[in-house]
């Protein structure tokens, strides 16, 4: 299966380490395996990170709040410059 590489800086801006996910350096397979095992063995951490991530998506990344931001941006750009 093919993958699409992510802009890891962007991922780190969205996911807060130990709050709504676990971040590992790109290419560090050992740390990735360790993080996956940690989540597998710690149901409370899974639940906490999952709940926090879901809350963040529902409050910050839904379309209605983004629509207002997009609208404001277009309105600002459409105004004649002074």
C-alpha positions in Angstrom: 0.0 0.0 0.0 1.3 3.5 -0.9 1.3 6.3 1.6 1.2 10.1 1.3 3.9 11.9 3.4 2.5 14.5 5.8 3.9 17.9 6.6 5.0 16.9 10.1 5.3 20.5 11.2 1.6 20.8 10.5 0.8 17.6 12.4 2.7 18.9 15.4 0.6 22.1 15.3 -2.6 20.0 15.5 -1.7 17.2 17.8 -0.4 18.1 21.3 1.9 15.4 22.6 0.5 13.4 25.5 -2.8 15.4 25.3 -4.5 14.3 22.2 -1.9 12.0 20.7 1.7 10.8 20.8 4.2 12.5 18.5 7.3 10.7 17.4 10.2 12.0 15.2 9.9 11.1 11.6 11.8 8.0 10.7 12.3 6.8 14.3 10.8 3.4 14.0 11.8 2.3 17.5 10.0 5.3 19.1 7.0 4.7 16.8 6.8 1.1 18.0 7.2 2.2 21.6 4.4 4.8 21.3 2.1 2.2 19.7 2.8 -0.3 22.4 2.3 2.3 25.1 -1.2 3.2 23.7 -2.0 -0.5 23.4 -1.1 -1.2 27.0 -2.6 2.0 28.5 -6.4 2.1 28.0 -6.6 5.4 30.1 -4.1 7.1 27.9 -6.0 5.9 24.8 -9.2 7.2 26.1 -7.8 10.5 27.3 -6.0 11.2 24.0 -9.0 10.0 22.0 -11.5 12.1 23.9 -9.3 15.2 23.7 -8.7 14.7 20.0 -12.4 14.2 19.3 -13.2 17.4 21.3 -10.6 19.4 19.4 -11.9 18.3 16.0 -15.5 19.0 17.0 -14.7 22.4 18.4 -11.9 23.7 16.1 -12.1 21.8 12.8 -15.8 21.7 11.8 -17.0 23.5 8.8 -19.3 26.2 10.3 -16.4 27.9 12.3 -14.1 27.5 9.3 -16.8 29.0 7.0 -16.9 32.2 9.0 -13.1 32.5 8.8 -13.2 31.9 5.0 -16.0 34.4 4.6 -14.1 37.0 6.6 -11.0 36.4 4.6 -12.8 36.8 1.3 -14.6 39.9 2.4 -11.3 41.5 3.6 -9.6 40.6 0.3 -12.5 42.0 -1.8 -12.5 45.4 -0.1 -10.8 48.1 -2.1 -7.4 48.9 -0.8 -7.0 52.4 0.6 
